[in-house]
Amino acid sequence: MLKLDQHPSGRHFLQIPGPSPVPDRVLRAISLPTIDHRGPEFGQLGLKVISGLQQVFRTRHPVAIYPASGTGAWEAALVNVLSPGDTVLMVETGHFATLWQKMALRLGLKPEFISLPGTCAETGLPVAWRHGVNAEQVAERLRADTGHQIRAVCVVHNETSTGATSDIAAVRRAIDDAKHPALLMVDSISGLASADYRHDDWGVDVTISGSQKGLMLPPGISFNALSPKALEVSKTAKLPRAFWAWDEIVEMNRTGYWPYTPSTNLLYGLHEALDMLLAQGLEPVLARHQRWAAAVRGAVQAWGLPIQCADPAVYSPVLTGVVTPLGVDADAIRQLIHQRFDLSLGTGLGKIKGRMFRIGHLGDCNDLTLMATLSGVEMGLKLAGVKLAGSGVMAAMEHFSAHPAA
Ligand SMILES: *Cc1c(COP(=O)(O)O)cnc(C)c1O
């Protein structure tokens, strides 16, 4: 709850997996005076942020920027390349995959939603919500689609509701091995700039991303990275689109301008954030998230609580889902921690609401931010009466001491 009538001292700990903590440098850049979006300087800003984004997406092709949340960029991706009634293959990896599938339904598409069957014996949680995409399951469905009814395969790269990533290169191979012409569309809203991502190398046709996760910006702008094939398909796709249409945006972006008023001040912030990320280099940025994730997982394991992602090969570097014991309301623990320690943790979403909470380790964090976070969580778990096997805080301190940043 926003404490409008009181100001707690010190910084609030925003350890949810998006919006992530925004660096002061970025906030200061956003506070600069708004300029004429058709004036002479604007084009330079536009060209710089687009070229910086291309480096982060690892693409040579156009990246469209929308003044919208990530959900808008999901819609943009679907309406630019699909036609009414088209079948799309989507994979249930968690809450965000489910929301995207619901959007496809509302847009008049026919999403086929495949998932891993069953519930997990230890926790009672759905198996599909503890794993990434099973590329073999995708391959099998595509091989059976001999008439090529499926127009696109849509997957989530970093499922923010569970903390499981998916192997996008393996999904690409599944499409290629089946010699299937479907487009590959990937939501990397929370993966970009925190988890390894390669738009061109992995043969992705449309990548959807957003500002408020790994890019360390406030919410409000989102992206579509395109492939030449996606641009070609968009010329004949028939879903209605106007605001989201790529053609005019891509055309005007050649000189760094937009067909409408872009989010000027958020673009200042994007410029600053790209400067920070690219000056450090993407590899160290990715390594930093892996290191934080390993320390947080070490803490959860020391507590003796299950991690939401059940497959160590696809643990997310961006967030860790913590499963609470049966009968213990994860949201009550989150609320207690927020009240007592001014620390925000991510709530369980959809099918796993109340059964788990999420610790975000992305954005403007460092080792001690995460130590403070883990202290807050450990105190909260104890206050809520959860029996812990050991101290996660001690385990994380040991991890950080033994693994200095490269
Ligand atoms: C945050 C997020 C979204 C939704 O983005 P909004 O900005 O809330 O519209 C979609 N997918 C994933 C994987 C996300 O993490």
PDBQT file of the ligand as one rigid body, heavy atoms in Angstrom, charges set to zero:
ROOT
HETATM    1  C1  LIG A 501       5.806  -8.085 -17.171  1.00  0.00    +0.000 C 
HETATM    2  C2  LIG A 501       5.504  -9.112 -18.189  1.00  0.00    +0.000 A 
HETATM    3  C3  LIG A 501       4.440  -8.995 -19.103  1.00  0.00    +0.000 A 
HETATM    4  C4  LIG A 501       3.429  -7.884 -19.040  1.00  0.00    +0.000 C 
HETATM    5  O1  LIG A 501       3.936  -6.665 -19.295  1.00  0.00    +0.000 OA
HETATM    6  P1  LIG A 501       3.132  -5.350 -18.844  1.00  0.00    +0.000 P 
HETATM    7  O2  LIG A 501       4.169  -4.296 -18.987  1.00  0.00    +0.000 OA
HETATM    8  O3  LIG A 501       2.662  -5.589 -17.448  1.00  0.00    +0.000 OA
HETATM    9  O4  LIG A 501       1.997  -5.179 -19.787  1.00  0.00    +0.000 OA
HETATM   10  C5  LIG A 501       4.282  -9.972 -20.054  1.00  0.00    +0.000 A 
HETATM   11  N1  LIG A 501       5.108 -11.036 -20.119  1.00  0.00    +0.000 NA
HETATM   12  C6  LIG A 501       6.118 -11.196 -19.256  1.00  0.00    +0.000 A 
HETATM   13  C7  LIG A 501       6.976 -12.401 -19.362  1.00  0.00    +0.000 C 
HETATM   14  C8  LIG A 501       6.348 -10.242 -18.270  1.00  0.00    +0.000 A 
HETATM   15  O5  LIG A 501       7.339 -10.415 -17.395  1.00  0.00    +0.000 OA
ENDROOT
TORSDOF 0
